[in-house]
Amino acid sequence: QVQLVESGGDLVQPGGSLRLSCAASGSIFRPYTMGWYRQAPGKQRELVAAVTSGESTSYADSVKARFTISRDNANKLVFLQMKSLKPGGTAIYYCDAKWGSGGYWGQGTQVTLSS
């Protein structure tokens, strides 16, 4: 079993940057594909970025070239570096871990874009 705790959410101005972190607990981490999702008010949760155990990455079209996902297997951490944040980008960001039939979510961290 994996427990995930996100951090790093904050109030930020459009055009600004933010780095989110996800700390995983549990004896196994490396095999998991780790992902970041976001859910804006009134909208469905959507995949933002993912990184596999082999460190292949994928991104939603809306964040390509602006967001970077990375992982630190030794410390069981996943990061999402976000740049050039856009107006209307307020959302709760969730960390996700998948391996085989298992899947786990964190509680989320709030990112608020100031108007």
C-alpha positions as CSV (number, residue, x, y, z in Angstrom):
1,Q,0.0,0.0,0.0
2,V,1.1,3.5,-0.8
3,Q,0.2,6.7,1.0
4,L,0.7,10.0,-0.9
5,V,1.0,13.5,0.6
6,E,1.1,16.5,-1.7
7,S,2.5,19.9,-0.8
8,G,3.6,23.1,-2.4
9,G,0.3,24.5,-3.4
10,D,0.0,28.3,-3.0
11,L,-1.5,31.5,-4.3
12,V,0.4,32.6,-7.4
13,Q,0.1,35.3,-10.0
14,P,-0.5,34.4,-13.7
15,G,2.8,33.9,-15.4
16,G,4.4,32.7,-12.2
17,S,5.9,29.4,-11.2
18,L,5.3,26.8,-8.6
19,R,6.8,23.5,-7.7
20,L,4.6,20.8,-6.2
21,S,5.9,17.8,-4.3
22,C,4.4,14.4,-3.6
23,A,5.9,12.3,-0.8
24,A,5.1,8.5,-0.9
25,S,5.2,6.1,2.0
26,G,5.4,2.4,1.8
27,S,8.1,-0.2,1.1
28,I,7.8,-0.1,-2.7
29,F,7.9,3.0,-4.9
30,R,10.0,2.4,-7.9
31,P,7.6,0.2,-10.0
32,Y,4.8,2.7,-9.7
33,T,3.8,5.1,-12.5
34,M,3.3,8.4,-10.8
35,G,1.0,11.0,-12.1
36,W,-0.3,14.5,-11.3
37,Y,-4.0,15.3,-11.9
38,R,-5.9,18.5,-11.3
39,Q,-9.5,19.4,-10.7
40,A,-10.7,22.9,-11.3
41,P,-14.0,24.1,-9.7
42,G,-16.9,22.6,-11.4
43,K,-14.8,20.4,-13.7
44,Q,-13.7,16.8,-13.9
45,R,-10.3,15.7,-12.7
46,E,-7.9,15.6,-15.6
47,L,-4.4,14.1,-16.0
48,V,-1.7,16.7,-16.2
49,A,1.5,14.7,-16.3
50,A,2.8,11.2,-15.6
51,V,6.2,9.5,-15.2
52,T,6.7,5.8,-15.5
53,S,9.1,3.6,-13.5
54,G,11.5,3.9,-16.4
55,E,11.2,7.7,-16.2
56,S,9.3,8.1,-19.4
57,T,7.1,11.2,-19.2
58,S,3.9,12.3,-20.8
59,Y,1.9,15.6,-20.6
60,A,-1.5,17.0,-21.3
61,D,-1.3,19.2,-24.4
62,S,-2.4,22.2,-22.3
63,V,0.8,22.0,-20.2
64,K,3.4,20.8,-22.6
65,A,6.6,23.0,-22.5
66,R,5.4,24.6,-19.3
67,F,5.2,21.8,-16.8
68,T,7.9,19.2,-15.9
69,I,7.3,16.1,-13.9
70,S,10.2,14.2,-12.3
71,R,10.7,11.6,-9.6
72,D,13.3,10.8,-7.0
73,N,13.1,7.1,-6.3
74,A,15.6,7.1,-3.5
75,N,13.5,9.5,-1.5
76,K,10.1,8.4,-2.8
77,L,9.2,11.8,-4.2
78,V,7.5,13.1,-7.3
79,F,7.6,16.7,-8.4
80,L,5.7,18.9,-10.7
81,Q,7.5,22.1,-11.8
82,M,5.0,24.5,-13.2
83,K,5.9,27.6,-15.2
84,S,3.9,30.3,-17.0
85,L,0.8,29.5,-15.0
86,K,-2.3,30.8,-16.8
87,P,-5.2,32.8,-15.5
88,G,-8.1,30.5,-14.7
89,G,-5.7,27.8,-13.6
90,T,-7.0,27.5,-10.1
91,A,-7.3,23.8,-9.2
92,I,-6.6,21.2,-6.7
93,Y,-3.6,19.1,-7.8
94,Y,-3.6,15.4,-6.9
95,C,-0.8,12.9,-6.9
96,D,-1.5,9.4,-8.1
97,A,0.3,6.1,-8.0
98,K,-0.5,3.1,-10.3
99,W,1.1,-0.3,-10.4
100,G,-0.7,-3.4,-11.8
101,S,-4.2,-3.3,-10.4
102,G,-3.4,-1.0,-7.5
103,G,-4.0,2.7,-7.6
104,Y,-3.7,5.4,-4.9
105,W,-4.5,9.1,-4.5
106,G,-3.3,11.8,-2.3
107,Q,-5.5,14.4,-0.6
108,G,-4.5,17.1,-3.0
109,T,-2.9,20.5,-2.8
110,Q,-4.6,23.8,-3.7
111,V,-3.1,26.0,-6.4
112,T,-4.9,29.3,-6.8
113,L,-4.2,31.8,-9.5
114,S,-4.8,35.4,-8.4
115,S,-7.0,37.5,-10.6
